[in-house]
Amino acid sequence: MIRIAYCTPSLHIPGGVERVLTTKANFLAESGNYEIYILLTDGKSKSPCYALSPKVKIIQLDIDFEELWELPLWKKVPVYLKKQRIYRRKLSAALFHLKPDITISLLRREINFITSLKDGSKKIGELHVNRKNYRNFEKNESNFVKELFAKLWMKSLVRHLGKLDKFVVLSEEDRENWPELQNVKVISNPLPFQPGTCSNLNNKRITAAGRYTYQKGFDLLLEAWSKVCNRHPDWELHIYGKGDKTAYQALAGKLELKNLFLENTTPDMIRKYCESSIFVSSSRFEGFGMVIAEAMACGVPAVSFACPCGPKDIIRNGEDGLLAENGKTEELAEKIIYLIENEEIRKEMGKKARINVQRFAKDVIMQQWIQLFNNLLNGTEQ
């Protein structure tokens, strides 16, 4: 049995990192060849958001970094430093007790010290955003001080990453963003499901999904939709996600958009994909863009901005979907209209999407992780 310890803040938040970690941990634990431990710093007494195998063991270190969110700025630094010292002590004790073969950091607060813990385990870091947007600030939130801090922080991060036995990123595109490092490996996120059905691509419906945030670019999508719905008023756009819709509702009113539905998130997203004929991603940046792959698994061709990073690794432009230059709303609209007006091409792309996206199937991706684990433990990983 190979013993693996994952380090991450919490599992109760309905986020992409939590979902992917749960998928991987369950797969490994249920395989019978791994003992999986997840060491948490936050969310004490809160249940995991996604169903976790009973074979996965949770260790709650109870550091409560979330307390920092409610503190005034002058208190944040001393409290953070104190918590960081406690975290280092508790994590070190836990790893020396568990004696894992491999410790995996999801690149949160432990990345600053994890390679200095001599518990005997191989150390892996895995990044779930891309480098260029790792310290990305929301629109109008950036300033000189924050940008200076981000540069200094990145310099320190690169130094720590270079000490890892392996640093895993999600896309070939992002691998190129780390020229200083020689230990980078690409392993994409696994599809969380394998749908038993797929869309017939006959419904006049377009779907998008993601949080209602600046990153997801739904303001750009609404601008593109203003051009699409004028040309094809019988088609609908449905956006599913969590967050505050107020700004998007106001923009929709200003643009006088028709057949636009700003929906809440749904637990039955597979059915929503299968009710669609086109999926669209308008993100300004991504870590990977799993919703694109999910839609493609349901046989739905995707139109996406070629944003950093992920869509260019997922979509084979012109074969199973279409890419538009990042931020160019007119081009995004044109690509959507092209698929609306060319049904045969749309359906052929949908067939290829369902086939091509299998390279992200859970079994395929997890075999890449298993091979990495074996190579590290055997001393054959370059």
C-alpha positions as CSV (number, residue, x, y, z in Angstrom):
1,M,0.0,0.0,0.0
2,I,1.3,3.4,-1.0
3,R,0.5,6.1,1.5
4,I,-0.3,9.6,0.1
5,A,-1.1,12.8,2.1
6,Y,-2.8,15.7,0.4
7,C,-2.5,19.2,2.0
8,T,-5.3,21.6,1.3
9,P,-7.3,24.2,3.2
10,S,-10.8,22.6,3.2
11,L,-13.3,20.5,1.4
12,H,-16.6,22.1,2.4
13,I,-16.5,24.8,-0.3
14,P,-18.1,23.9,-3.7
15,G,-15.1,24.8,-5.7
16,G,-13.2,23.3,-8.6
17,V,-10.1,22.4,-6.5
18,E,-12.3,20.6,-4.0
19,R,-14.1,18.7,-6.7
20,V,-11.0,17.5,-8.5
21,L,-9.2,16.5,-5.2
22,T,-12.3,14.5,-4.2
23,T,-12.4,12.8,-7.6
24,K,-8.7,11.8,-7.4
25,A,-8.7,10.8,-3.7
26,N,-11.8,8.6,-4.2
27,F,-10.2,6.9,-7.3
28,L,-7.0,6.1,-5.5
29,A,-8.6,5.0,-2.3
30,E,-11.1,2.7,-4.0
31,S,-8.4,1.1,-6.1
32,G,-7.1,-0.8,-3.1
33,N,-3.5,0.1,-3.6
34,Y,-3.4,3.4,-1.7
35,E,-4.0,4.8,1.7
36,I,-5.2,8.4,1.2
37,Y,-5.1,11.1,3.9
38,I,-6.3,14.7,3.4
39,L,-4.9,17.2,5.9
40,L,-7.1,20.3,6.3
41,T,-6.4,23.6,8.0
42,D,-10.0,25.0,7.9
43,G,-13.6,24.0,8.0
44,K,-13.6,22.1,11.3
45,S,-17.0,20.3,11.8
46,K,-18.1,21.1,8.2
47,S,-18.9,18.2,5.9
48,P,-17.2,17.8,2.5
49,C,-19.1,19.4,-0.3
50,Y,-18.6,16.4,-2.6
51,A,-19.1,12.8,-1.7
52,L,-15.9,11.4,-0.3
53,S,-15.1,7.7,-0.1
54,P,-15.2,6.3,3.5
55,K,-11.7,4.9,2.7
56,V,-10.3,8.4,2.5
57,K,-9.2,9.6,5.9
58,I,-9.5,13.3,6.9
59,I,-7.1,14.8,9.4
60,Q,-8.3,18.2,10.7
61,L,-5.3,20.4,11.9
62,D,-7.7,23.2,12.8
63,I,-5.5,26.2,12.1
64,D,-8.5,28.4,11.0
65,F,-6.8,30.7,8.5
66,E,-10.4,31.8,7.6
67,E,-10.3,33.9,10.7
68,L,-7.9,36.3,8.8
69,W,-10.8,37.3,6.5
70,E,-12.6,39.1,9.3
71,L,-9.5,40.9,10.9
72,P,-8.4,44.5,10.2
73,L,-5.3,44.9,8.1
74,W,-3.0,45.8,11.1
75,K,-4.0,42.5,12.8
76,K,-3.7,40.2,9.8
77,V,0.1,40.0,9.6
78,P,0.9,39.1,13.2
79,V,-2.0,36.6,13.4
80,Y,-1.1,35.1,10.0
81,L,2.6,34.6,11.1
82,K,1.4,33.0,14.4
83,K,-0.9,30.6,12.5
84,Q,1.7,29.8,10.0
85,R,4.1,28.7,12.8
86,I,1.4,26.6,14.3
87,Y,0.6,25.1,10.9
88,R,4.2,24.2,10.3
89,R,4.4,22.5,13.7
90,K,1.2,20.6,13.4
91,L,1.7,19.5,9.8
92,S,5.3,18.4,10.6
93,A,4.0,16.3,13.5
94,A,1.2,14.8,11.4
95,L,3.6,13.8,8.5
96,F,6.2,12.3,10.9
97,H,3.3,10.3,12.5
98,L,1.7,9.2,9.2
99,K,5.0,8.5,7.4
100,P,3.5,9.0,3.9
101,D,5.4,7.9,0.8
102,I,4.2,11.0,-1.0
103,T,3.0,14.4,0.2
104,I,1.1,16.6,-2.2
105,S,0.7,20.3,-1.6
106,L,-2.1,22.1,-3.5
107,L,0.1,25.1,-3.3
108,R,-1.4,26.9,-0.4
109,R,0.4,28.1,2.8
110,E,2.4,24.9,3.3
111,I,4.4,25.5,0.0
112,N,6.6,27.9,2.0
113,F,8.1,25.2,4.2
114,I,7.0,21.7,3.0
115,T,10.2,20.8,1.3
116,S,12.1,21.5,4.5
117,L,10.1,18.9,6.4
118,K,12.4,15.8,6.5
119,D,9.6,13.2,7.0
120,G,11.0,11.0,4.2
121,S,8.1,11.5,1.7
122,K,8.5,12.7,-1.8
123,K,7.0,16.2,-2.3
124,I,4.7,17.1,-5.1
125,G,3.1,20.5,-5.8
126,E,0.0,20.8,-8.0
127,L,-1.2,24.1,-9.4
128,H,-4.9,24.6,-10.2
129,V,-4.6,28.0,-11.9
130,N,-2.2,29.3,-14.5
131,R,1.0,31.2,-13.6
132,K,0.0,34.5,-15.2
133,N,-3.2,34.7,-13.1
134,Y,-2.0,33.1,-9.9
135,R,-2.0,36.4,-8.1
136,N,-4.6,38.0,-10.4
137,F,-6.6,40.8,-8.8
138,E,-10.1,41.5,-9.8
139,K,-10.8,44.5,-12.1
140,N,-10.1,47.8,-10.3
141,E,-8.5,46.0,-7.4
142,S,-4.9,46.1,-8.6
143,N,-2.5,48.9,-7.4
144,F,1.2,49.4,-7.2
145,V,1.6,47.9,-3.7
146,K,-0.3,44.7,-4.7
147,E,1.6,44.4,-7.9
148,L,4.9,44.7,-6.1
149,F,3.8,42.2,-3.5
150,A,2.8,39.8,-6.3
151,K,6.2,40.0,-7.9
152,L,8.1,39.4,-4.7
153,W,5.7,36.6,-3.8
154,M,6.2,34.9,-7.2
155,K,10.0,35.1,-6.9
156,S,9.7,33.3,-3.5
157,L,7.2,30.8,-4.9
158,V,9.5,29.8,-7.8
159,R,12.3,29.2,-5.4
160,H,10.2,26.9,-3.3
161,L,8.7,25.1,-6.3
162,G,12.2,24.3,-7.6
163,K,12.8,22.2,-4.5
164,L,9.9,19.9,-5.1
165,D,10.4,16.4,-6.4
166,K,7.8,17.3,-9.1
167,F,5.6,20.3,-9.9
168,V,2.4,19.5,-11.8
169,V,0.5,22.0,-13.9
170,L,-2.7,21.5,-15.9
171,S,-1.8,22.4,-19.4
172,E,1.0,22.4,-21.9
173,E,0.4,26.1,-22.4
174,D,1.1,26.8,-18.7
175,R,4.2,24.5,-18.7
176,E,5.8,27.1,-20.9
177,N,5.2,29.8,-18.3
178,W,7.7,28.2,-15.9
179,P,11.0,28.4,-17.8
180,E,13.0,28.7,-14.6
181,L,11.9,25.2,-13.4
182,Q,13.2,21.8,-14.6
183,N,10.7,19.7,-12.6
184,V,7.5,20.6,-14.3
185,K,5.0,17.9,-15.5
186,V,1.6,18.3,-17.2
187,I,-1.3,16.3,-15.9
188,S,-4.7,17.7,-16.7
189,N,-7.8,17.5,-14.5
190,P,-9.9,14.3,-14.9
191,L,-13.5,14.4,-16.1
192,P,-15.6,13.9,-13.0
193,F,-18.2,11.9,-14.9
194,Q,-18.7,9.8,-18.0
195,P,-22.3,10.5,-19.2
196,G,-24.3,7.6,-20.5
197,T,-26.2,9.9,-22.8
198,C,-25.4,12.8,-25.1
199,S,-27.1,15.8,-26.8
200,N,-28.8,15.4,-30.2
201,L,-27.8,19.0,-30.8
202,N,-31.3,19.9,-32.0
203,N,-32.4,22.3,-29.3
204,K,-32.0,26.0,-30.0
205,R,-30.2,26.4,-26.7
206,I,-26.7,27.6,-25.8
207,T,-25.2,27.0,-22.4
208,A,-22.5,28.6,-20.2
209,A,-21.5,27.7,-16.7
210,G,-19.3,29.2,-14.0
211,R,-19.3,31.6,-11.1
212,Y,-20.7,35.1,-11.7
213,T,-17.3,36.8,-11.4
214,Y,-15.0,39.0,-13.5
215,Q,-12.8,35.9,-14.3
216,K,-15.6,34.1,-16.1
217,G,-16.3,37.1,-18.4
218,F,-20.0,36.8,-18.6
219,D,-20.1,40.6,-19.3
220,L,-18.2,39.8,-22.5
221,L,-20.6,36.9,-23.2
222,L,-23.6,39.2,-22.9
223,E,-22.0,41.6,-25.4
224,A,-21.5,38.8,-27.8
225,W,-25.1,37.5,-27.2
226,S,-26.5,40.9,-28.2
227,K,-25.2,40.2,-31.7
228,V,-26.2,36.6,-31.7
229,C,-29.8,37.1,-30.5
230,N,-30.4,39.8,-33.1
231,R,-29.5,37.4,-35.8
232,H,-31.2,34.3,-34.3
233,P,-34.0,35.5,-31.9
234,D,-35.3,31.9,-31.7
235,W,-32.2,30.7,-29.8
236,E,-31.7,30.9,-26.0
237,L,-28.7,31.4,-23.8
238,H,-28.7,29.9,-20.4
239,I,-25.9,30.7,-17.9
240,Y,-25.6,28.5,-14.7
241,G,-23.6,29.6,-11.7
242,K,-23.2,30.9,-8.2
243,G,-22.7,34.4,-7.1
244,D,-24.2,37.9,-7.5
245,K,-26.0,38.4,-10.8
246,T,-27.0,42.0,-10.2
247,A,-24.4,43.6,-12.5
248,Y,-25.2,41.1,-15.3
249,Q,-28.9,41.7,-14.9
250,A,-28.3,45.4,-15.3
251,L,-26.1,44.9,-18.4
252,A,-28.7,42.6,-19.9
253,G,-31.3,45.3,-19.4
254,K,-29.0,48.0,-20.9
255,L,-28.3,45.8,-24.0
256,E,-32.0,44.9,-24.2
257,L,-31.1,41.2,-24.5
258,K,-33.7,38.6,-25.4
259,N,-33.9,34.9,-24.5
260,L,-31.2,35.3,-21.9
261,F,-31.6,33.2,-18.7
262,L,-29.3,33.9,-15.7
263,E,-29.7,30.7,-13.7
264,N,-28.5,29.5,-10.4
265,T,-26.2,26.5,-10.2
266,T,-27.8,23.1,-10.6
267,P,-26.8,19.6,-9.3
268,D,-27.9,18.1,-12.6
269,M,-25.5,19.9,-15.0
270,I,-25.2,16.8,-17.2
271,R,-28.9,17.2,-18.2
272,K,-28.4,20.8,-18.9
273,Y,-25.4,20.0,-21.2
274,C,-27.5,17.4,-23.0
275,E,-30.3,19.9,-23.6
276,S,-27.9,22.2,-25.3
277,S,-26.5,22.4,-28.9
278,I,-23.5,24.7,-28.2
279,F,-21.5,25.4,-25.1
280,V,-19.7,28.7,-24.7
281,S,-16.9,29.8,-22.5
282,S,-16.1,33.5,-22.1
283,S,-13.5,33.3,-19.4
284,R,-10.7,35.9,-19.3
285,F,-8.4,33.3,-17.8
286,E,-8.7,29.7,-16.5
287,G,-6.7,27.1,-14.7
288,F,-8.0,24.5,-17.1
289,G,-11.7,25.0,-18.0
290,M,-13.3,21.7,-16.9
291,V,-16.8,22.8,-17.9
292,I,-15.6,22.9,-21.5
293,A,-14.5,19.3,-21.3
294,E,-17.7,18.3,-19.4
295,A,-19.9,19.7,-22.2
296,M,-17.8,18.0,-24.9
297,A,-18.2,14.7,-23.0
298,C,-21.9,15.2,-23.6
299,G,-21.3,15.6,-27.3
300,V,-21.7,19.4,-27.3
301,P,-19.2,21.4,-29.4
302,A,-17.7,24.4,-27.5
303,V,-16.9,27.9,-28.5
304,S,-14.4,29.6,-26.3
305,F,-12.0,32.5,-25.9
306,A,-8.4,31.2,-26.4
307,C,-7.7,32.6,-22.9
308,P,-4.8,31.5,-20.7
309,C,-4.8,28.6,-19.9
310,G,-6.7,25.5,-20.8
311,P,-9.1,26.0,-23.7
312,K,-6.3,25.7,-26.3
313,D,-5.4,22.3,-24.7
314,I,-9.0,21.1,-24.6
315,I,-10.5,22.3,-27.9
316,R,-9.0,21.2,-31.2
317,N,-10.0,24.3,-33.2
318,G,-12.1,23.6,-36.2
319,E,-12.4,19.9,-35.3
320,D,-14.4,19.6,-32.1
321,G,-15.0,23.2,-31.3
322,L,-14.0,26.8,-32.1
323,L,-11.6,29.2,-30.5
324,A,-11.9,33.0,-30.6
325,E,-9.2,35.5,-29.8
326,N,-9.3,36.3,-26.1
327,G,-11.7,39.1,-25.2
328,K,-12.8,39.7,-28.8
329,T,-16.6,39.6,-28.4
330,E,-17.4,40.1,-32.1
331,E,-15.3,37.1,-33.0
332,L,-17.0,35.0,-30.2
333,A,-20.4,36.0,-31.6
334,E,-19.3,35.1,-35.1
335,K,-18.2,31.6,-34.0
336,I,-21.4,31.0,-32.2
337,I,-23.5,32.1,-35.2
338,Y,-21.4,29.9,-37.4
339,L,-22.3,26.8,-35.4
340,I,-26.0,27.9,-35.3
341,E,-26.2,28.3,-39.1
342,N,-24.2,25.1,-39.9
343,E,-26.1,22.3,-38.4
344,E,-24.2,19.5,-40.1
345,I,-20.8,20.9,-39.0
346,R,-22.1,21.4,-35.5
347,K,-23.2,17.8,-35.2
348,E,-20.0,16.5,-36.7
349,M,-18.0,18.6,-34.2
350,G,-20.2,17.3,-31.4
351,K,-19.4,13.7,-32.4
352,K,-15.6,14.4,-32.4
353,A,-15.9,16.3,-29.2
354,R,-17.3,13.3,-27.4
355,I,-14.5,11.1,-28.8
356,N,-11.6,13.5,-28.4
357,V,-12.3,14.5,-24.8
358,Q,-11.8,10.9,-23.7
359,R,-8.1,11.8,-23.3
360,F,-9.3,13.5,-20.0
361,A,-11.3,10.5,-18.8
362,K,-10.8,9.7,-15.2
363,D,-9.0,6.3,-15.9
364,V,-6.6,7.9,-18.4
365,I,-5.7,10.9,-16.1
366,M,-5.4,8.8,-13.0
367,Q,-3.0,6.4,-14.7
368,Q,-0.7,9.4,-15.4
369,W,-0.8,10.2,-11.7
370,I,-0.1,6.5,-10.7
371,Q,2.8,6.4,-13.2
372,L,4.2,9.6,-11.6
373,F,3.9,8.1,-8.1
374,N,5.6,4.9,-9.2
375,N,8.4,6.7,-11.0
376,L,9.1,9.0,-8.0
377,L,9.2,6.1,-5.6
378,N,11.4,4.0,-7.9
379,G,13.7,6.9,-8.6
380,T,13.0,6.9,-12.4
381,E,11.2,10.2,-12.7
382,Q,13.3,12.7,-14.6
